[in-house]
Every structure is written in structure tokens, then in C-alpha cells.
């Protein structure tokens, strides 16, 4: 009699266990189906709106925010620059940005970008810490941003921005000769927090589902991981990992080719900055 009762208890227990496992399986299956449907919906929506992003990575990764301080240039290191002289240096320090002119204009040797890189690497204080960012032909200047472990520390390029945080800007005259530059630098760069980051495709998705950003008939030209700060401070500064997304809209054939740039927080997909639309004349 006791054995029959024990057998019945075992049967009931295993039946309850089977029901529990079955419920867990179906819940997991439904969640996986939802994920696949959600992913499919994003890709289908992009295709419907004629938006392409090429071979951007869908893999997430880890990355760190960084802290840094503005470098204060010493008068002695400025005076040691050969063939150069400072412009309007303030009498009182700290000097976090310097403007320098070349005593003799420097002509282009091979090509514009190569000559610019040689000047920055060989004639600018710690020039190897900078990477070429942009050739601005409209304003006759070439912009270099400071980099950390190969990644750009992006700067706000608005006219009203206070950008003395890590860039070199070379200026040319009407004869296409280098005549001057301005420089700022970050120092004591440290990684302060490691976090999981969204993928490049995740950053594009964040733009797409925001009503004001990614428009139909767009093409993602580039996605690059770097660092950025929204709120420049007087001395110490925190830069967060970001995706810089470059978007092309329109076509050359219809003469409505437009470019936009976005800075997307790589930690949570928040859009930190959207650059003004730019039309490139070909």
C-alpha cells in the first residue's frame, strides 16, 4: 500500500516537472520568435524606405569612456619651434591653445594631404598624437583630431564651439601654401569605465527609429567608433564612446546629393549631435 502511494507521488511530481519544462520551452521559443520578427521588421522597414547600410558590423563589443585634461603649453616649448613664431599669445597663462605662423610659407611637395601630415608629424608639438580628419577646401584649412588608441576624439565643428581640446588646424594662403596653424591638446588620458557597446548597425537602427534623423532614400557611407563630449569643461573632461555615422541622401543624377553626420552614444543609442546638412559640389 505504501509503495503504491509513493509511486503515485513520483508520477505527480514528474508530471508537474514536465509541465514546468514545457512552459519554459514555449516561453523561450516565443521570445526567440519575437526577436527574429523584430530584427526582420527593422531590415524590412529599411528596405522599404530604400535605406542601405552596406556591410556594417552587427557584433556588439566592449569599450571605455576616457577622462582627460587640457594640456597647458609652456613658453619654452613654443620658443623651441624652429622656423615658427607665435601669434598673439596672452601674457598670462594657462595656454591651452596656441596659434603659430611659419616664417616662410610651406609649399605642397607631393600632394596636399601628405604634406599636411608631414608638417603635423615633424613640426607640431607631439604631432604624432593627431590624425587627419578633414580637408576643408572652402575655408582653405586642414583639420587634424587627436586620437586615443587609434580612435578619433571627435570635436564639435560649429563656429560657436569652444574646441581647444585636441585638434590641429592648418591654414593655407591663396597660393596653396601652408602659412599657419592652431593647436590644442589633451593629456593624462585614462580609461575610466568599461561597458557593453551597441554595434554599428545598432547605432543606425537608433537613428532610423527616431522621427527626425534617418530619412528615406539614404545610404550609410561610414560608421566609425570614437570619443565625444557634449559638455566641454574648463579643465578635466569625460569623453564617452560614440559612433559617428555619415549619411548620404539623394542622388547625383537628380542634383540633390546631401550629406549628414550624426554622433550616437555607443552605450545606449542616444543621439548626441546631428550635424547640419551639407551639399557637396562635385
C-alpha positions in Angstrom: 0.0 0.0 0.0 2.8 2.4 0.9 4.6 1.6 -2.4 1.6 2.4 -4.4 1.3 5.8 -2.6 4.9 6.5 -3.2 4.6 5.6 -6.9 1.7 7.9 -7.2 3.6 10.8 -5.6 6.5 10.3 -8.0 4.2 10.2 -11.0 2.6 13.5 -9.9 6.0 15.2 -9.3 7.4 14.2 -12.7 4.1 15.3 -14.4 4.4 18.7 -12.7 8.1 18.9 -13.7 7.3 18.0 -17.3 4.6 20.7 -17.4 7.0 23.3 -16.0 9.8 22.5 -18.5 7.2 22.6 -21.4 6.1 26.0 -20.3 9.7 27.3 -20.1 10.4 25.9 -23.6 7.4 27.6 -25.2 8.2 30.9 -23.5 11.8 30.8 -24.7 10.6 29.8 -28.2 8.2 32.7 -28.3 10.9 35.1 -27.1 13.2 33.9 -29.8 10.5 34.3 -32.4 9.8 37.8 -31.3 13.5 38.7 -31.5 13.7 37.3 -35.1 10.5 39.1 -36.1 11.7 42.4 -34.6 15.0 42.1 -36.4 13.3 41.2 -39.6 11.0 44.2 -39.2 13.9 46.6 -39.0 15.6 45.2 -42.1 12.3 45.1 -44.0 11.5 48.7 -42.9 14.9 49.9 -44.1 14.5 48.1 -47.4 11.0 49.6 -47.9 12.4 53.1 -47.3 15.4 52.4 -49.7 18.0 52.8 -46.9 21.2 50.8 -47.2 24.0 50.3 -44.7 26.3 48.0 -46.6 28.4 45.6 -44.6 28.3 47.3 -41.2 29.1 45.1 -38.3 26.2 43.7 -36.2 28.5 42.5 -33.5 28.4 44.3 -30.1 31.7 45.0 -28.3 33.0 46.5 -25.1 34.6 49.9 -24.8 35.6 52.5 -22.2 34.8 56.2 -21.5 38.0 58.2 -21.1 39.0 61.1 -18.9 41.5 63.8 -19.9 42.8 67.2 -19.1 43.6 70.1 -21.3 47.4 70.4 -21.9 49.0 73.7 -20.9 51.7 74.7 -23.3 54.9 76.1 -21.9 56.5 79.2 -23.3 59.8 77.4 -23.5 58.5 74.7 -25.9 56.8 77.3 -28.1 60.1 79.2 -28.3 61.9 75.9 -29.3 59.8 75.6 -32.5 62.2 76.2 -35.5 61.1 78.4 -38.3 57.9 79.4 -36.5 56.6 82.2 -34.3 53.6 82.6 -32.1 50.7 84.8 -32.8 49.1 87.0 -30.1 50.0 84.7 -27.1 48.3 86.0 -23.9 50.7 87.3 -21.4 49.1 85.3 -18.6 49.0 81.5 -18.7 47.5 79.0 -18.9 48.0 78.5 -22.6 45.6 75.7 -23.7 45.5 76.8 -27.3 48.3 78.3 -29.4 48.4 80.0 -32.8 51.6 79.7 -34.8 52.8 81.2 -38.1 55.5 79.7 -40.3 58.3 82.2 -41.0 58.3 81.0 -44.6 55.2 79.6 -46.3 55.5 75.9 -46.9 54.6 74.7 -50.5 52.9 71.4 -51.3 55.5 68.8 -52.1 53.8 65.7 -53.4 50.1 66.2 -52.6 48.1 68.2 -50.1 47.3 65.5 -47.5 50.8 64.0 -47.5 52.4 67.4 -47.0 49.9 68.3 -44.2 50.7 65.0 -42.4 54.5 65.7 -42.6 54.1 69.1 -41.2 52.0 67.9 -38.2 54.3 65.0 -37.5 57.5 66.9 -37.8 56.8 70.5 -36.9 54.0 70.4 -34.4 54.4 69.7 -30.7 53.6 65.9 -30.2 52.2 65.8 -33.7 52.1 62.0 -33.8 49.1 62.1 -31.5 46.9 63.6 -34.2 45.2 62.0 -37.2 43.9 63.7 -40.4 40.2 64.4 -40.1 39.1 66.7 -42.9 40.3 68.8 -45.8 38.1 71.9 -45.8 38.7 73.4 -49.3 36.1 76.1 -48.8 38.0 77.6 -45.9 41.5 76.7 -47.0 42.3 74.6 -44.0 43.1 71.0 -43.0 41.8 69.7 -39.7 43.5 67.0 -37.5 41.9 65.5 -34.4 43.7 64.0 -31.5 43.3 60.2 -31.3 43.4 57.7 -28.5 44.4 54.1 -29.3 43.7 54.8 -33.0 40.2 56.2 -32.4 39.3 59.9 -33.0 38.4 62.2 -30.2 35.7 64.0 -32.1 35.4 67.8 -31.8 32.4 70.0 -32.3 32.9 71.8 -35.6 30.3 74.5 -35.0 31.6 78.1 -35.2 30.3 78.8 -31.7 32.0 75.8 -30.2 35.0 76.1 -27.8 37.3 73.5 -29.4 40.6 73.9 -27.6 40.5 70.3 -26.6 42.6 68.3 -29.0 43.0 69.4 -32.6 45.4 70.9 -35.1 44.1 73.2 -37.8 46.5 74.1 -40.7 45.7 77.1 -42.8 46.7 77.8 -46.4 47.0 81.0 -48.4 45.7 81.7 -51.9 48.8 80.2 -53.4 48.0 76.9 -51.7 50.9 77.2 -49.2 50.8 76.4 -45.5 51.2 79.6 -43.6 49.9 79.0 -40.0 48.2 76.7 -37.6 46.5 76.5 -34.3 46.8 73.7 -31.8 45.2 72.3 -28.6 45.9 69.0 -26.9 44.5 66.6 -24.3 46.8 65.0 -21.8 46.7 62.4 -18.9 44.1 60.3 -20.8 42.8 57.4 -18.8 40.1 54.8 -19.3 37.5 55.2 -16.5 34.7 52.7 -17.2 34.3 49.7 -19.4 30.8 49.0 -20.8 29.0 46.9 -23.4 28.5 48.9 -26.6 25.9 48.7 -29.3 27.1 47.6 -32.8 27.4 49.9 -35.8 24.1 48.5 -37.1 22.5 49.2 -33.7 23.5 52.8 -34.0 21.9 53.0 -37.4 18.8 51.4 -36.0 18.7 54.1 -33.3 18.8 56.8 -35.9 16.2 55.1 -38.1 13.5 54.8 -35.3 14.0 58.5 -34.4 11.5 60.6 -36.3 13.9 63.4 -37.2 17.0 61.7 -38.5 17.4 58.9 -41.0 15.2 59.7 -44.0 14.1 57.5 -46.9 16.5 57.1 -49.9 19.5 57.3 -47.6 22.8 55.5 -47.7 25.1 54.9 -44.8 28.5 55.9 -46.1 30.6 55.3 -43.0 30.3 54.3 -39.3 33.3 55.0 -37.1 33.9 54.4 -33.4 35.5 57.2 -31.4 35.0 59.5 -28.4 33.0 62.6 -27.8 31.8 65.0 -25.1 28.6 67.1 -25.1 29.7 69.4 -22.3 33.2 70.8 -22.6 34.6 71.8 -19.2 37.4 74.1 -18.2 40.0 71.5 -17.3 39.1 67.8 -16.7 36.8 66.2 -19.2 35.0 62.9 -19.7 34.6 61.5 -23.3 32.1 58.7 -23.9 32.4 56.1 -26.7 30.3 57.1 -29.7 29.5 56.0 -33.2 29.9 58.7 -35.9 27.5 57.9 -38.7 27.9 59.6 -42.1 24.7 59.5 -44.2 24.2 60.3 -47.9 20.8 61.3 -49.2 19.6 61.9 -52.8 21.5 61.2 -56.0 23.9 62.9 -58.3 21.6 62.4 -61.2 18.9 64.4 -59.6 21.4 67.0 -58.4 20.1 66.8 -54.8 23.0 65.0 -53.1 23.1 65.8 -49.4 25.3 64.7 -46.5 24.6 64.5 -42.8 26.6 63.4 -39.8 25.4 62.0 -36.5 27.1 61.3 -33.2 25.4 58.3 -31.5 26.2 57.3 -27.9 27.6 53.8 -28.3 26.4 52.8 -24.8 22.7 53.3 -25.2 21.9 54.6 -28.7 21.1 58.2 -27.7 21.8 60.8 -30.5 24.2 63.3 -29.0 24.6 65.5 -32.1 23.3 65.9 -35.6 25.4 68.0 -37.9 23.8 70.5 -40.3 23.1 69.2 -43.8 25.8 69.7 -46.3 25.7 69.8 -50.0 28.9 68.6 -51.7 29.6 70.2 -55.0 31.2 67.8 -57.4 
